[in-house]
Amino acid sequence: RNPRPLREACVLVEALSGFAVVWPKATAEEMRLNRKDYAEKRGFIRMALDCKASYWLEGEEQAAEGIVRDLSGSGLALETDREVSAGSVMRIRVHPKEALVPPLEARAEVVRLDDAGSGRYRLGLAILEVAR
């Protein structure tokens, strides 16, 4: 039996280094039949990145800068020199490496803060909405 197609549930993320399709987590049967090396356990597969980003915490007008290290259909990892508390909400603009597509703009909530060393922090962000 063929595994069911995943195309109806894909999320298209435009704005990084071209177009990237981020697939939701497949069923165990689909992974057994299609990819023996499947290791991603999240709802969406993460895509590794190295893109500059600007972000504005709610209530602030001054932008801060960071680097997006990975992105999925539901969140992203942002590395920055600013310690931002879990629960904080921000607007973020991820700048593509190539000017083929516009920046990804979203509203996101900090759900995790990790020390990345050397005065840097890695923020786990949940995407609340994507700007249209």
Salt bridges, closest charged atoms under 4 A:
GLU8 OE2 - ARG4 NH1 3.51
GLU29 OE1 - ARG1 NH2 2.91
GLU30 OE2 - ARG4 NE 3.61
ASP37 OD1 - ARG35 NE 3.54
GLU40 OE2 - ARG42 NE 3.73
GLU40 OE1 - ARG46 NE 3.41
ASP50 OD1 - ARG69 NH1 2.76
GLU58 OE2 - ARG107 NH2 3.12
GLU60 OE2 - ARG82 NH2 2.85
ASP70 OD2 - ARG46 NH1 3.99
ASP70 OD2 - ARG122 NH2 3.98
GLU79 OE1 - ARG69 NE 3.31
GLU79 OE2 - ARG120 NE 3.35
GLU105 OE2 - ARG93 NE 3.04
ASP114 OD2 - ARG112 NE 2.89
GLU129 OE2 - ARG107 NH1 3.81
